[in-house]
Amino acid sequence: LAAVEFAICWSPPPGLLQQCPNLKAVQSMGAGADSLVGDATIPRGVPLLRVIDPLMSERMATWVLWGVINCQRKCDAYLAAQREARWDKGVEDFRSIDNGELRVGVMGLGVMGGAVADTLVRLGYRVSAWTRRPRRHAGVACFHGAEQLRQFAAAADVLVCLLPLTPETRHIIDARLLSWLPAGASVINAARGGHLAEPDLLAALDSGHLASAILDVFDPEPLPASSRLWAHPRVRVFPHVSSMTNIETAVAQMLSNR
């Protein structure tokens, strides 16, 4: 371990990197570094690096766009009708919700969140964003801090979470935040499972306050077979695939960082 200068890892065992006295940098294998930030045993002063790949941002943006359209056009309800061989033209109450009418709230304006916001803005959606600290972003109504979270949530027909996971953002999507969303809103989580209080989400879905949830991340992962999320009629489950790391470009970036 004394020979290690550059560590490439994902969720290393606590204390392992502390045993590398000549460590000069730690490279995350993915776009997030929350597993490293949360490890108090990593020596202070050692840079933490993550993968920043434009293609990963593009993948995330297209996946979230699919999710938004799925909620907007009630695609799951049409799928249910198809499975029942039911010709139902009333799924959308005979009126489509146009892009300019749908309010999409993006939590987080980092590399991924910014790309998602830009994609939605270009297509004419009404986009707002919430961050912990003040930010500006072209075409986006920006909110920040705990004092503006309720105002942000109240104006989101579709809530998209792309925040980094920190002690301050863990379980930020809880019963209180969900109650602030408009009735019939939807939630898309592609950040980390720890952002979501699962029992609170299920309660909001069961009560009818939430129309649907599209989830790509969970706590723990893999999602246990016993979870109610698997079979819930208003939930779509993805196995953490919204924006997978491209091995070739990621390795090239890691070499460049080294």
Salt bridges, closest charged atoms under 4 A:
GLU5 OE2 - LYS24 NZ 3.10
GLU5 OE1 - ARG258 NH2 3.00
ASP34 OD1 - ARG192 NE 2.95
ASP76 OD1 - ARG236 NH2 2.70
GLU84 OE1 - ARG86 NE 2.89
ASP88 OD2 - ARG86 NH1 2.78
GLU92 OE1 - ARG73 NE 2.63
GLU101 OE1 - ARG95 NH2 2.61
ASP118 OD1 - HIS137 NE2 2.67
ASP157 OD1 - ARG103 NH2 2.96
ASP206 OD2 - ARG228 NH2 3.00
ASP206 OD1 - HIS232 NE2 2.84
ASP219 OD2 - ARG170 NH1 3.66
GLU221 OE1 - HIS240 ND1 2.89
